[in-house]
């Protein structure tokens, strides 16, 4: 089977994913990245989750694919001493999702 290519330029008539707003607090700078991510092919739903603090310091924002969940993956977003879970429902596999995240982080 061939790999599916992530298309960043969607036609206006194609359906985009959705970003779920279920918390009043989010990591600084995370929402713009997630808003770009939902416009990429294969992303169905993005739900920010629990936010917390960690000991280590991450100067720049980093999104890392963590574990598979039913219908997608859990992503760990880190910046500074803050960490936030993000749940992504997608038809993409791990490598394709990592590529999509890299594209969303660049823009």
SULNORKA-V884218 format. One record per residue. N is the residue number from 1. RES is the residue in three letters. NEAR is the number of other ideal C-beta (glycine too) atoms within 8 Angstrom. D_FIRST is the distance of its C-alpha to the first C-alpha in whole Angstrom. Layout:
BEGIN
N	RES	NEAR	D_FIRST
N	RES	NEAR	D_FIRST
END
This chain:
BEGIN
1	UNK	2	0
2	UNK	3	4
3	UNK	6	7
4	UNK	8	9
5	UNK	4	12
6	UNK	12	16
7	UNK	7	18
8	UNK	7	22
9	UNK	3	24
10	UNK	10	23
11	UNK	4	25
12	UNK	4	28
13	UNK	3	27
14	UNK	6	24
15	UNK	2	25
16	UNK	8	25
17	UNK	11	25
18	UNK	8	28
19	UNK	9	30
20	UNK	8	32
21	UNK	4	36
22	UNK	5	37
23	UNK	8	39
24	UNK	2	42
25	UNK	4	41
26	UNK	9	38
27	UNK	10	37
28	UNK	6	39
29	UNK	8	36
30	UNK	14	33
31	UNK	9	34
32	UNK	7	33
33	UNK	12	30
34	UNK	13	29
35	UNK	9	30
36	UNK	11	28
37	UNK	14	25
38	UNK	12	25
39	UNK	10	25
40	UNK	15	21
41	UNK	7	18
42	UNK	12	17
43	UNK	15	20
44	UNK	10	22
45	UNK	11	25
46	UNK	15	27
47	UNK	10	30
48	UNK	14	32
49	UNK	10	33
50	UNK	5	36
51	UNK	12	38
52	UNK	7	39
53	UNK	5	41
54	UNK	8	40
55	UNK	3	42
56	UNK	5	40
57	UNK	5	40
58	UNK	10	37
59	UNK	4	39
60	UNK	5	36
61	UNK	12	33
62	UNK	8	30
63	UNK	11	27
64	UNK	7	25
65	UNK	10	23
66	UNK	8	24
67	UNK	5	23
68	UNK	6	21
69	UNK	8	23
70	UNK	3	22
71	UNK	6	20
72	UNK	11	20
73	UNK	13	21
74	UNK	13	25
75	UNK	13	26
76	UNK	11	29
77	UNK	13	31
78	UNK	12	34
79	UNK	12	36
80	UNK	7	40
81	UNK	8	41
82	UNK	12	39
83	UNK	10	36
84	UNK	15	34
85	UNK	13	31
86	UNK	15	29
87	UNK	13	26
88	UNK	14	23
89	UNK	9	22
90	UNK	11	18
91	UNK	4	15
92	UNK	11	13
93	UNK	5	13
94	UNK	9	15
95	UNK	7	14
96	UNK	12	14
97	UNK	14	17
98	UNK	9	19
99	UNK	9	18
100	UNK	14	19
101	UNK	12	22
102	UNK	8	23
103	UNK	12	23
104	UNK	12	25
105	UNK	9	28
106	UNK	5	28
107	UNK	5	29
END
